[in-house]
């Protein structure tokens, strides 16, 4: 498993410009205006232009992890579009409108949409803009944007969703407009999760690829579970907000770097667990502590792969 890009990503003749990873979301800061541009990490903080942000849960966690992966692979930094939103939808509207107006000139190859308030009309405008791009990007959705992608009936236009178990139940509930209204669910066995995955796909609630995050991570294609990952199991990670967001950021960075989606999902799920183990977490650990361990986690995973030790993965019985 090579973590360097398998082919040059500096230029794409068909697109006529730099290959770009685009990350979009909101931060719960009512005073934050719309900000966009390349991101960098310095002293444990994210910088976009002159603005800086703590690497905490949510969108910053996704951005920080994706940027870390890009640095490891020698890629251009992600281009980020963020705004402040505390649930009123004002910042999300700014993000939707900027993307709708500029996506055709940005020409990203990979997009990851995160905490953005669901809005059917604004999503429809952005969806229409995405459909009109000459070369469709690889589209990843998580959190609020994943909800609206499903609610709109256009989940299959996207390429990868990264839900947790509760969000999976929402994707599988064809009548639910939001996870808050999802019919009750309790998962007792892995095969019950698989039933939800199958149902979500059959009801057009998911795209081709699915990475379900939880005590066991499920990697799926076309409604079929191909791999289940449950080790190393770091119980303390459950108390740390943002460790699911790191998976979304990592998979975006790896796909941007040229890895196939299923490989990127596997590497992300495994490296996230290894990074959690390396961080020696307690309930007081912050997600930044985990992100800082990702470079070493990727090295560890590469060594295990080359030594033929993949006992931490379960190949699905039907995969």
Secondary structure, 3 states (H helix, E strand, C coil): CCCCCCCCCCCECCCCECCCEEEEEEECCCCCCCEEEEEEEECCEEEECCEEEECCCCHHHHHHHHHHHHHHHCCCCCEEEEEECCCCCHHHHHHHHHHHHHHHHHCCCEEEECCCCCCHHHHHHHHHHHHCCCCCCEEEECHHHHHHHHHCCCHHHCCEECCEHHHHHHHHCCCCCCHHHCCCCCCCCHHHHHHHHHHHHHCCCCCCEEEEECCCEEEEECCEEEEEECCCCCHHHHHCCCHHHHHHHHHHHHHHCCCCHHHHHHHHHHHHHHHHHHCCCCCCCCHHHHHCCHHHHHHHHHHHHHCCCCCCEEECCCC
